[in-house]
Amino acid sequence: MKDEAQPLSDDRRRKVWINRTDGELDDLVRLCDRETRLEDWPHAQATEQNVLIYDAAKAAETRGEERLALMAEWATAFRTGPGVIVLRGAIPNAAVMDRATEVFSAIIAEEKDASARGDYFITAGSNDRVWNSLQKHCLADPKNFADYFSYSAIDMACRAWLGPGYQMTAQCFRVNPGGKAQDAHRDYHLGFMTPERQEAYPAHVQELSPMLTLQGGVAHIDMPLETGPTLYLPYSQMYFEGYLAFERPEFQDYFQSARSQLPMNKGDAIFFNPAVMHCAGANVTEDRFRLVNLLQVSSAMGRPMEAIDRTRMITALFPVLSGGGWSEDALERIISASAEGYAFPTNLDTDPAVGGMSPRTHADLMRDALADGTTPAAFTALIDTLDARRRG
């Protein structure tokens, strides 16, 4: 009986515990060697190098069932389609983009320390990164932050993959002239672990990991190919063993032969499943500083990579938003990009649910305070009280 059960036991083990030698390159090639057909994606404007291209302005005009259909198309693209979408003109206001670039450039200048700091996957000194650019942007210029996140397309992409209550984080990334390319990789969560650590997670968790995060980026300059915009391998998010296999030389070589790379214009955004094999390209120019605001968006049910002081953000934003001039939809998008929109974890002894299944959130209080004409000082007091209840 024991001998008869062994093949079944071995098969189950292989399906649950992946190691770094598992996975055949031919299987990845079969997944990726296909054509993205425009007729399969009725809302797309075009396909380029197997990537779906959308007009962000047209996406913003959708309402009701049409919007749900578009977001369903994006969710399908992220999961079982190319895994990558480009939104042309996601932030169409050049003045908003230019002011945000000024803010990020000033932060880079303040933080620059050429003697010590490197970056993952890239040679030290060839790039600059602002960690937690979300919070730093908000505190440096709340009005510009609000303008930046008031547009529809970014919020729609996040909701299509993650649903409501998503947790926005951002890292401003500048690859300077001569900056080298990254190694191709998958991203957070499992993409930020050593192979030894990855092997400890069962396969169903490895399949779940990319469902908890959406990767994105907003181009802050026009980025022709020579500046090194992101390279990606469409459809690679479906490769089962990818977190462990993609570091192997044969997979890296295949990536270089089959990857896509599209130029970006200022204000364009790209979003992709974090399991898509991708990397930043080399900036071979002598005078172009490629600046991208990387958006890493987490599900309300996951853990974001960065610790964000959302209380500071929303109390800085509130006076700007309470001054009027914002549509309800724009306010909702700005709140989603800044406020804590999920009630847990909390201390249920001191922060119980009242009149529902869960306690109130920062986002709930912010919506009500804006609708009620609450003063900034009173709003700050409300948030401080809520934070104290959550801590216990």
C-alpha positions as CSV (number, residue, x, y, z in Angstrom):
1,M,0.0,0.0,0.0
2,K,2.8,2.4,0.9
3,D,4.5,1.9,-2.5
4,E,1.2,2.4,-4.4
5,A,0.7,5.7,-2.5
6,Q,4.1,7.1,-3.3
7,P,3.5,8.4,-6.8
8,L,0.4,10.3,-5.5
9,S,2.4,11.7,-2.6
10,D,5.3,12.8,-4.9
11,D,2.8,14.4,-7.4
12,R,1.2,16.4,-4.6
13,R,4.6,17.5,-3.3
14,R,5.6,18.8,-6.7
15,K,2.4,20.8,-7.1
16,V,2.7,22.5,-3.7
17,W,6.5,22.9,-3.1
18,I,8.3,24.6,-5.9
19,N,12.1,24.7,-5.9
20,R,14.5,26.8,-8.0
21,T,15.2,23.9,-10.5
22,D,11.5,23.5,-11.3
23,G,10.0,24.8,-14.5
24,E,11.0,24.4,-18.2
25,L,11.8,27.3,-20.5
26,D,9.8,25.7,-23.2
27,D,6.7,26.1,-21.1
28,L,7.3,29.8,-20.8
29,V,8.0,30.1,-24.5
30,R,4.6,28.4,-25.3
31,L,2.8,30.9,-23.0
32,C,4.5,34.0,-24.4
33,D,4.7,33.1,-28.1
34,R,1.3,34.5,-29.1
35,E,-0.2,37.5,-30.7
36,T,-2.4,40.0,-28.8
37,R,-5.4,40.5,-31.1
38,L,-7.1,43.8,-30.9
39,E,-10.5,42.2,-31.7
40,D,-10.3,40.3,-28.4
41,W,-10.1,43.6,-26.4
42,P,-12.9,45.8,-27.7
43,H,-12.1,48.8,-25.5
44,A,-8.4,49.0,-26.5
45,Q,-7.2,51.7,-28.8
46,A,-4.3,49.6,-30.2
47,T,-1.9,46.8,-29.5
48,E,1.9,47.4,-29.7
49,Q,4.4,44.6,-29.2
50,N,1.6,42.5,-27.6
51,V,0.8,45.3,-25.1
52,L,-2.7,46.8,-24.9
53,I,-3.0,50.5,-25.4
54,Y,-5.9,52.6,-24.0
55,D,-6.9,56.2,-24.3
56,A,-7.2,57.4,-20.7
57,A,-9.6,60.3,-21.7
58,K,-12.0,57.9,-23.3
59,A,-11.8,55.6,-20.3
60,A,-12.6,58.5,-18.0
61,E,-15.8,59.2,-20.0
62,T,-17.3,55.7,-19.4
63,R,-20.1,55.3,-16.9
64,G,-22.2,52.5,-15.3
65,E,-22.1,49.2,-17.2
66,E,-19.7,50.5,-19.8
67,R,-17.2,51.3,-17.1
68,L,-17.6,48.0,-15.5
69,A,-17.1,46.3,-18.8
70,L,-13.9,48.3,-19.4
71,M,-12.5,47.5,-15.9
72,A,-13.4,43.8,-16.4
73,E,-11.3,43.9,-19.6
74,W,-8.4,45.3,-17.7
75,A,-8.7,42.7,-14.9
76,T,-8.8,40.0,-17.5
77,A,-5.8,41.5,-19.2
78,F,-3.8,41.6,-16.0
79,R,-4.7,38.0,-15.1
80,T,-4.9,35.9,-18.3
81,G,-4.1,38.4,-21.0
82,P,-0.8,40.2,-21.8
83,G,-0.5,41.3,-18.1
84,V,0.4,44.9,-19.2
85,I,-1.7,47.9,-20.2
86,V,-0.6,51.4,-21.2
87,L,-3.0,54.4,-20.5
88,R,-2.1,57.2,-22.9
89,G,-2.7,60.6,-21.2
90,A,-3.5,59.3,-17.8
91,I,-2.5,62.7,-16.3
92,P,-3.2,65.0,-19.2
93,N,-2.4,68.3,-17.5
94,A,1.2,69.3,-18.3
95,A,1.3,71.9,-15.6
96,V,0.3,69.3,-13.0
97,M,3.0,67.0,-14.2
98,D,5.7,69.7,-14.4
99,R,4.9,70.8,-10.8
100,A,5.1,67.2,-9.6
101,T,8.4,66.8,-11.3
102,E,9.7,69.9,-9.6
103,V,8.6,68.5,-6.3
104,F,10.3,65.2,-6.9
105,S,13.5,66.8,-8.2
106,A,13.7,69.0,-5.1
107,I,13.3,65.9,-2.9
108,I,16.0,64.0,-4.8
109,A,18.4,67.0,-4.4
110,E,17.7,67.1,-0.6
111,E,18.2,63.3,-0.2
112,K,21.0,62.7,-2.5
113,D,24.0,61.0,-0.9
114,A,26.4,59.8,-3.5
115,S,28.7,58.1,-1.0
116,A,26.5,55.4,0.2
117,R,23.2,54.6,-1.2
118,G,22.7,52.1,-4.0
119,D,19.5,50.5,-5.4
120,Y,18.3,47.0,-5.9
121,F,19.3,45.4,-9.2
122,I,21.2,48.5,-10.3
123,T,24.8,49.8,-10.0
124,A,25.1,52.4,-7.3
125,G,25.3,56.0,-8.5
126,S,23.4,55.4,-11.8
127,N,20.0,56.3,-10.4
128,D,18.1,58.2,-7.8
129,R,15.1,56.9,-5.9
130,V,12.7,58.7,-3.5
131,W,11.2,56.1,-1.2
132,N,7.7,56.9,-0.1
133,S,7.3,59.6,-2.7
134,L,3.5,59.4,-2.1
135,Q,3.7,60.9,1.4
136,K,6.6,63.2,0.6
137,H,4.7,64.6,-2.5
138,C,1.6,65.1,-0.4
139,L,3.3,67.0,2.4
140,A,5.4,69.1,0.0
141,D,2.5,70.3,-2.1
142,P,-0.9,69.0,-1.1
143,K,-2.7,70.9,-3.9
144,N,-0.5,69.3,-6.6
145,F,-0.9,65.9,-5.0
146,A,-4.6,66.3,-5.1
147,D,-4.5,67.4,-8.8
148,Y,-2.2,64.5,-9.6
149,F,-4.5,61.8,-8.2
150,S,-7.8,63.4,-9.2
151,Y,-7.8,61.8,-12.7
152,S,-9.9,58.7,-13.4
153,A,-7.7,56.3,-15.1
154,I,-5.3,55.5,-12.3
155,D,-8.1,54.9,-9.8
156,M,-10.0,52.8,-12.4
157,A,-6.9,50.5,-13.0
158,C,-6.4,50.1,-9.2
159,R,-10.1,49.2,-8.6
160,A,-10.2,46.8,-11.6
161,W,-7.5,44.6,-10.1
162,L,-7.8,45.3,-6.3
163,G,-11.2,46.6,-5.6
164,P,-12.0,49.4,-3.1
165,G,-9.9,50.4,-0.1
166,Y,-6.7,49.9,-2.1
167,Q,-3.5,51.2,-0.4
168,M,-1.5,53.5,-2.7
169,T,2.3,53.7,-2.3
170,A,4.8,55.3,-4.6
171,Q,8.5,55.5,-5.2
172,C,9.9,58.2,-7.6
173,F,12.7,56.6,-9.7
174,R,15.2,58.6,-11.8
175,V,17.6,56.7,-14.1
176,N,20.3,59.1,-15.0
177,P,22.3,59.2,-18.3
178,G,24.4,56.1,-18.5
179,G,22.2,54.2,-16.0
180,K,22.3,50.5,-16.5
181,A,19.4,48.1,-17.0
182,Q,18.0,46.0,-14.2
183,D,17.9,42.2,-14.2
184,A,14.5,40.9,-15.2
185,H,12.4,40.0,-12.2
186,R,9.0,39.7,-10.7
187,D,7.9,42.1,-8.0
188,Y,6.5,42.3,-4.5
189,H,5.7,40.3,-2.4
190,L,7.6,37.1,-3.4
191,G,9.8,39.0,-5.8
192,F,11.5,40.7,-2.9
193,M,12.6,37.5,-1.2
194,T,15.6,35.2,-1.6
195,P,15.1,31.9,-3.4
196,E,15.4,30.1,-0.1
197,R,12.6,32.1,1.3
198,Q,10.5,31.8,-1.8
199,E,10.7,28.0,-1.6
200,A,9.1,28.0,1.8
201,Y,5.8,29.4,0.4
202,P,3.4,26.8,-1.0
203,A,2.4,27.1,-4.6
204,H,-1.1,28.4,-3.9
205,V,0.5,31.3,-2.0
206,Q,2.8,32.0,-4.9
207,E,-0.3,32.2,-7.2
208,L,-2.0,34.5,-4.7
209,S,0.8,36.9,-4.3
210,P,0.3,38.9,-7.5
211,M,-3.4,39.2,-6.8
212,L,-2.6,41.4,-3.8
213,T,-0.6,44.1,-5.7
214,L,-0.7,46.2,-8.9
215,Q,2.4,47.7,-10.3
216,G,2.3,51.0,-12.2
217,G,4.2,54.0,-13.3
218,V,3.6,57.5,-14.5
219,A,6.1,59.0,-17.0
220,H,7.3,62.4,-16.0
221,I,9.2,63.1,-19.2
222,D,8.8,62.0,-22.8
223,M,10.7,58.6,-22.8
224,P,11.9,57.4,-26.1
225,L,13.5,54.0,-26.1
226,E,17.0,55.2,-25.7
227,T,16.1,56.5,-22.2
228,G,15.3,53.0,-21.1
229,P,11.5,52.7,-20.4
230,T,10.4,49.5,-18.8
231,L,11.0,46.2,-20.6
232,Y,8.4,43.5,-20.0
233,L,7.5,40.0,-21.2
234,P,3.7,39.9,-21.9
235,Y,1.9,36.8,-20.7
236,S,4.8,35.7,-18.4
237,Q,2.6,36.4,-15.3
238,M,0.9,33.0,-16.0
239,Y,4.1,31.0,-15.7
240,F,3.6,28.9,-12.6
241,E,7.2,28.6,-11.4
242,G,8.2,32.1,-12.4
243,Y,9.3,33.5,-9.0
244,L,12.0,30.9,-8.6
245,A,12.8,30.1,-12.3
246,F,13.2,33.6,-13.7
247,E,16.6,34.1,-12.1
248,R,18.1,31.3,-14.1
249,P,20.3,32.3,-17.0
250,E,18.2,30.6,-19.7
251,F,15.2,32.6,-18.6
252,Q,17.1,35.8,-18.5
253,D,18.4,35.2,-22.0
254,Y,14.9,34.4,-23.3
255,F,13.6,37.6,-21.8
256,Q,16.1,39.7,-23.7
257,S,15.2,38.0,-27.0
258,A,11.4,38.2,-26.5
259,R,10.6,41.3,-24.3
260,S,8.6,44.3,-25.3
261,Q,9.5,47.9,-24.8
262,L,7.3,50.9,-25.6
263,P,8.2,54.6,-25.6
264,M,6.1,56.7,-23.2
265,N,5.0,60.3,-23.3
266,K,4.8,62.6,-20.3
267,G,1.6,61.9,-18.5
268,D,1.2,58.3,-19.8
269,A,0.8,55.5,-17.2
270,I,1.6,51.8,-17.4
271,F,0.0,49.2,-15.2
272,F,0.9,45.5,-15.0
273,N,0.6,42.4,-13.0
274,P,3.6,42.2,-10.6
275,A,4.2,38.6,-11.8
276,V,5.0,39.9,-15.3
277,M,8.8,39.4,-15.9
278,H,10.1,43.0,-16.3
279,C,13.0,45.4,-15.7
280,A,14.0,49.0,-16.1
281,G,15.9,49.6,-19.3
282,A,19.3,51.2,-19.8
283,N,19.4,54.9,-20.3
284,V,22.0,55.3,-23.1
285,T,21.4,59.0,-23.6
286,E,24.0,61.6,-22.5
287,D,21.5,64.2,-21.3
288,R,18.1,62.7,-20.5
289,F,17.1,62.0,-16.9
290,R,14.3,59.4,-17.1
291,L,11.9,60.2,-14.3
292,V,9.0,57.9,-13.4
293,N,6.7,57.8,-10.4
294,L,6.4,54.1,-9.7
295,L,3.0,53.2,-8.2
296,Q,2.9,50.1,-6.1
297,V,-0.7,49.5,-5.0
298,S,-1.8,46.9,-2.5
299,S,-5.1,45.3,-1.8
300,A,-6.9,46.3,1.3
301,M,-6.4,42.7,2.3
302,G,-2.6,42.7,1.8
303,R,0.4,44.4,3.3
304,P,2.0,47.3,1.4
305,M,5.8,47.4,1.3
306,E,6.1,50.9,2.7
307,A,4.8,52.4,6.0
308,I,2.8,55.5,5.2
309,D,1.7,58.1,7.7
310,R,-1.7,58.5,6.2
311,T,-2.8,60.7,9.1
312,R,-0.3,63.3,8.2
313,M,-1.3,63.0,4.5
314,I,-5.0,63.5,5.0
315,T,-4.7,66.3,7.5
316,A,-2.4,68.1,5.1
317,L,-4.8,67.5,2.2
318,F,-8.0,68.4,4.0
319,P,-7.7,72.2,3.9
320,V,-7.1,71.9,0.1
321,L,-10.1,69.7,-0.5
322,S,-12.4,71.6,1.9
323,G,-11.9,74.8,-0.1
324,G,-14.2,73.5,-2.8
325,G,-13.8,73.2,-6.6
326,W,-13.6,69.4,-6.6
327,S,-16.2,67.1,-8.0
328,E,-17.5,64.2,-5.9
329,D,-15.7,61.7,-8.1
330,A,-12.4,63.6,-7.9
331,L,-12.7,63.8,-4.2
332,E,-13.3,60.0,-4.0
333,R,-10.2,59.3,-6.1
334,I,-8.0,61.6,-4.0
335,I,-9.3,60.1,-0.8
336,S,-8.6,56.6,-2.2
337,A,-5.0,57.6,-3.0
338,S,-4.3,59.0,0.5
339,A,-6.6,57.8,3.3
340,E,-6.8,54.5,5.0
341,G,-9.9,52.8,3.5
342,Y,-10.0,49.5,5.4
343,A,-11.0,49.1,9.0
344,F,-8.6,46.4,10.0
345,P,-6.4,45.7,11.9
346,T,-7.8,47.6,14.8
347,N,-8.4,47.2,18.5
348,L,-12.0,46.0,18.7
349,D,-12.2,46.7,22.4
350,T,-11.8,50.4,21.9
351,D,-12.8,50.7,18.2
352,P,-15.9,48.5,17.9
353,A,-18.1,48.3,14.9
354,V,-21.2,50.5,15.4
355,G,-24.2,49.9,13.2
356,G,-22.3,47.6,10.8
357,M,-19.8,44.8,10.5
358,S,-16.7,46.9,10.7
359,P,-15.5,50.2,12.4
360,R,-15.2,53.4,10.5
361,T,-12.1,54.3,8.6
362,H,-10.1,57.4,7.8
363,A,-11.8,57.5,4.4
364,D,-15.2,57.3,5.9
365,L,-14.5,60.2,8.3
366,M,-12.9,62.3,5.5
367,R,-15.9,61.9,3.2
368,D,-18.3,62.9,5.9
369,A,-16.2,65.8,7.1
370,L,-15.9,67.2,3.6
371,A,-19.7,66.9,3.1
372,D,-20.5,68.5,6.4
373,G,-18.2,71.5,6.0
374,T,-16.0,70.4,9.0
375,T,-13.1,72.8,9.7
376,P,-9.6,71.5,9.3
377,A,-8.9,71.7,13.0
378,A,-12.0,69.7,13.8
379,F,-11.2,67.1,11.2
380,T,-7.7,66.7,12.7
381,A,-9.3,66.1,16.1
382,L,-11.6,63.5,14.7
383,I,-8.7,61.6,13.0
384,D,-6.6,61.8,16.2
385,T,-9.5,60.4,18.2
386,L,-10.0,57.5,15.7
387,D,-6.2,56.7,15.7
388,A,-6.3,56.6,19.5
389,R,-9.2,54.2,19.4
390,R,-7.5,51.9,16.8
391,R,-4.3,51.8,19.0
392,G,-6.3,51.0,22.1
